[in-house]
Amino acid sequence: MPRRQTSKVIERKKQILELLLKEGELPTNEIVRRTGLSHSQVFYALKLLQRDGLVKEIKRGKVAYWRVAEHVTPEMVENLTSNVVSFSSIGAEQEELSEL
């Protein structure tokens, strides 16, 4: 996975989180259908969200269902882009400090 997420990836993550907040639990194929994204785009965004602790994967047989983690609020989803920006600025500050 790349170190830096593009604005498109961040927007896809936000779109998927908003959908899951609204609908509750959905299988991967339903997320693909409702977002209009490709399966690989959805799966990549879901794995990033899972890594960040924002979604949970529930496997039922061969089908993976996804839901928002219990601690995630609509406000957190709205601030997703600003949080990514602030994390980037923290990383830049750390790099500057390590150069000293």
KARAZI-V803832 format. One record per helix or strand of 2 or more residues. SS is the DSSP state (H for helix, E for strand). FROM is the first residue (numbers start at 1). TO is the last residue. If there is no record, write none. Layout:
<<SS & FROM & TO> <SS & FROM & TO>>
//
This chain:
<<H & 7 & 23> <E & 26 & 27> <H & 28 & 35> <H & 39 & 51> <E & 55 & 60> <E & 63 & 68> <H & 74 & 78> <H & 80 & 99>>
//
